[in-house]
Amino acid sequence: MQETQKGKKRTMQIAGAMVILLTVILLLCVSITKVEVTGNQKYTSEEITELLFPDKLSRNTLFCFMRNRLKEHIQIPFVEDYDIIFKGPRQVEVILYEKSVVGYVSYMSSYMYFDKDGIIVESANEALPGVPLVTGLKFGQIVLYQKLPLDKEEIFQEILNLTQILSIYHMLVDRIQFGEYGEITLYLGEIEVLMGTGGNLNSKVSELNDMLPHLEGRSGILHLEDYDESDIRAGYTLEPRS
């Protein structure tokens, strides 16, 4: 009787091992064919797919599952981390958690990107589209993952206020220039916008946003430093560069 039970137990163990082996073999033959990317703003879905699944092996379902569980995630510039969610043997969703950047400065032939707290979160050799270059700042030695060492801390609050207002109007500027006395100049293509020393920024950006359709394809200097929203008769003309 005991021999029979042992035989049945061994048969079940062999059958279980065969099922596991067959499952592994099947998974080795299955590849990911559909990749959905969410949370991406700085990268296209195609770029992320190419970075994470560049070859046949990386698209293998079993290999991808094991790599995602056991190995450190691939480092992607401007991405804090990502999750890979399996929605089936051939389909995954990649959820990106991008770093929040509000601007960058040029430092020792590199572009140093900072977040809303002034922390340097990334260093790159190329400019990231949609993020403004900030010039005219005085700072000391820059260290990655530490705060941008500005000589005047209050200027950073102005940078943050301005970038938040620009984002409300979905306005992309190429560069934000700070003058010696805190005066702000925006550069949008060939348009140079003088904003003054930072007062009434929300109204000035709103006025600029209304003007942009009429400024398309043009160049020159726009004076908004003395803008007064209470003066509805005020007109602002584009001044040619001297």
MARTIDREN-447396 format. One line per 10 residues: number of its first residue (from 1); their letters; for each residue z, y, x of C-alpha. Coordinates in Angstrom, 2 decimals. Layout:
// residues N
NUM> A> Z:Y:X  ... $
//
This chain:
// residues 242
1> MQETQKGKKR> 0.00:0.00:0.00  0.92:2.38:2.83  -2.32:1.55:4.63  -4.28:2.44:1.50  -2.48:5.79:1.17  -3.04:6.52:4.86  -6.71:5.66:4.43  -7.06:7.98:1.45  -5.24:10.76:3.30  -7.50:10.35:6.32 $
11> TMQIAGAMVI> -10.57:10.32:4.07  -9.45:13.57:2.44  -8.83:15.15:5.84  -12.29:14.15:7.02  -13.83:15.44:3.79  -11.95:18.73:4.16  -13.09:19.08:7.76  -16.67:18.36:6.71  -16.49:21.03:3.99  -15.17:23.57:6.52 $
21> LLTVILLLCV> -17.84:22.58:9.06  -20.56:22.80:6.43  -19.28:26.23:5.33  -19.32:27.48:8.92  -22.85:26.14:9.45  -24.04:27.80:6.27  -22.40:31.09:7.24  -24.04:30.92:10.66  -27.36:30.83:8.86  -26.55:33.73:6.53 $
31> SITKVEVTGN> -27.36:37.30:7.54  -26.43:40.66:6.03  -29.47:42.14:4.34  -27.94:45.07:2.43  -25.70:47.76:3.94  -24.26:50.53:1.77  -22.73:53.50:3.61  -20.26:55.89:1.94  -18.22:58.83:3.20  -20.97:59.93:5.59 $
41> QKYTSEEITE> -21.89:63.59:5.94  -22.68:64.00:9.62  -24.73:60.80:9.85  -27.43:59.30:7.67  -26.96:55.81:6.23  -29.79:54.61:8.47  -28.07:55.95:11.60  -24.78:54.22:10.78  -26.56:50.97:9.94  -28.37:51.08:13.27 $
51> LLFPDKLSRN> -25.13:51.79:15.17  -23.13:48.98:13.56  -25.90:46.40:13.03  -28.38:46.92:15.87  -29.53:43.29:16.24  -29.73:39.90:14.54  -26.35:38.71:15.83  -24.50:41.77:14.54  -25.99:41.13:11.09  -24.76:37.55:11.01 $
61> TLFCFMRNRL> -22.20:37.37:8.22  -19.67:35.18:10.06  -19.97:37.07:13.33  -19.58:40.40:11.52  -16.52:39.15:9.63  -14.81:37.86:12.78  -15.69:40.93:14.84  -14.36:43.22:12.11  -11.10:41.28:11.95  -10.45:40.55:15.62 $
71> KEHIQIPFVE> -12.10:43.25:17.73  -11.62:47.00:17.97  -14.07:49.02:15.94  -17.05:50.61:17.64  -16.36:54.20:18.71  -18.66:56.60:16.85  -18.62:60.33:17.68  -17.07:62.45:14.92  -15.83:59.33:13.10  -12.09:58.62:12.98 $
81> DYDIIFKGPR> -12.55:55.04:11.78  -14.45:52.92:9.28  -13.93:49.94:6.99  -16.40:47.13:6.35  -16.03:45.69:2.86  -17.80:42.41:2.13  -19.32:42.44:-1.33  -21.02:39.11:-0.86  -22.41:36.90:1.93  -25.39:39.22:2.38 $
91> QVEVILYEKS> -24.01:42.61:1.33  -21.44:44.95:2.89  -20.17:48.45:2.26  -19.30:50.64:5.25  -16.75:53.34:4.40  -16.68:56.13:7.00  -13.69:58.37:7.70  -15.25:61.30:9.51  -13.32:63.77:11.60  -12.97:67.19:10.02 $
101> VVGYVSYMSS> -14.48:69.86:12.26  -14.77:73.57:11.49  -16.43:74.83:14.66  -17.04:74.30:18.34  -16.91:76.18:21.62  -18.96:75.76:24.77  -16.87:74.59:27.73  -18.02:73.26:31.11  -21.50:72.24:29.90  -20.04:70.43:26.87 $
111> YMYFDKDGII> -19.48:71.29:23.24  -15.81:70.99:22.25  -15.29:70.57:18.49  -12.04:71.57:16.79  -10.56:70.81:13.38  -8.73:72.98:10.84  -5.54:72.80:12.92  -7.29:73.94:16.08  -7.13:70.48:17.66  -10.05:69.49:19.88 $
121> VESANEALPG> -11.24:66.29:18.20  -14.55:65.60:19.93  -16.62:66.42:22.99  -20.40:66.16:22.84  -23.48:67.11:24.83  -25.45:68.09:21.73  -24.77:70.58:18.96  -23.90:69.08:15.59  -26.01:70.51:12.74  -24.07:72.42:10.13 $
131> VPLVTGLKFG> -21.12:73.32:12.40  -21.00:76.87:13.82  -20.69:77.75:17.48  -17.79:80.17:17.97  -18.20:82.64:20.83  -16.24:85.56:22.22  -12.96:83.64:22.38  -10.69:83.68:25.41  -8.99:80.38:26.14  -7.52:78.35:28.97 $
141> QIVLYQKLPL> -8.21:74.77:30.03  -9.36:72.62:27.13  -7.98:69.09:26.76  -9.31:66.58:24.23  -6.94:65.92:21.29  -4.87:68.98:22.11  -4.91:72.43:20.52  -7.54:74.93:21.57  -5.56:77.18:23.97  -6.50:80.61:22.58 $
151> DKEEIFQEIL> -5.10:83.76:24.14  -4.70:85.20:20.63  -3.44:82.57:18.19  -4.05:84.81:15.16  -7.80:84.64:15.73  -7.83:80.96:14.83  -6.50:81.75:11.36  -9.43:84.14:10.94  -11.82:81.39:12.02  -10.31:79.00:9.50 $
161> NLTQILSIYH> -10.40:81.55:6.67  -14.01:82.40:7.41  -15.23:78.80:7.67  -13.47:77.93:4.40  -15.16:80.85:2.63  -18.54:79.91:4.11  -18.09:76.33:2.88  -17.39:77.56:-0.66  -20.82:79.19:-0.71  -22.41:76.27:1.18 $
171> MLVDRIQFGE> -23.56:78.79:3.75  -24.56:77.44:7.15  -24.31:79.84:10.06  -25.49:79.15:13.58  -22.85:81.18:15.37  -19.67:83.17:14.77  -19.08:85.89:17.35  -15.70:87.57:17.89  -15.72:90.95:19.57  -13.12:92.43:21.89 $
181> YGEITLYLGE> -11.23:94.02:19.00  -11.58:91.13:16.54  -14.80:92.29:14.91  -16.83:89.41:13.49  -20.58:88.89:13.66  -22.44:86.05:11.94  -25.79:84.73:13.12  -28.09:83.02:10.64  -31.43:82.32:12.27  -32.86:85.73:13.18 $
191> IEVLMGTGGN> -30.35:87.64:11.04  -27.31:89.27:12.65  -24.58:90.18:10.15  -21.84:92.62:11.18  -18.69:91.77:9.18  -16.17:94.17:10.71  -12.65:93.18:11.67  -12.11:90.48:9.06  -10.97:92.44:6.01  -12.39:91.62:2.57 $
201> LNSKVSELND> -14.20:88.57:3.95  -14.57:86.76:0.64  -16.40:89.69:-0.98  -18.56:90.25:2.09  -19.66:86.61:2.22  -20.32:86.67:-1.52  -22.52:89.75:-1.09  -24.31:88.11:1.85  -24.89:84.98:-0.21  -26.61:87.08:-2.91 $
211> MLPHLEGRSG> -28.79:88.72:-0.27  -29.94:85.58:1.51  -32.92:84.78:-0.76  -34.33:88.24:0.01  -33.72:87.84:3.76  -35.55:84.56:4.20  -38.06:84.70:7.03  -36.91:88.12:8.17  -35.01:89.33:11.23  -32.71:92.23:12.05 $
221> ILHLEDYDES> -29.15:93.51:11.76  -27.27:93.68:8.46  -24.23:96.00:8.30  -21.45:94.73:6.06  -18.51:96.01:8.07  -17.93:98.88:5.62  -18.75:96.90:2.47  -16.86:98.13:-0.60  -17.10:95.92:-3.69  -15.94:98.79:-5.89 $
231> DIRAGYTLEP> -19.00:100.84:-4.97  -21.73:99.24:-7.07  -24.25:101.85:-5.90  -23.97:100.79:-2.27  -27.13:99.39:-0.78  -27.45:97.40:2.42  -30.65:97.38:4.40  -31.82:95.19:7.23  -31.92:97.26:10.38  -34.48:96.32:13.05 $
241> RS> -33.09:95.35:16.42  -33.54:98.03:19.04 $
//
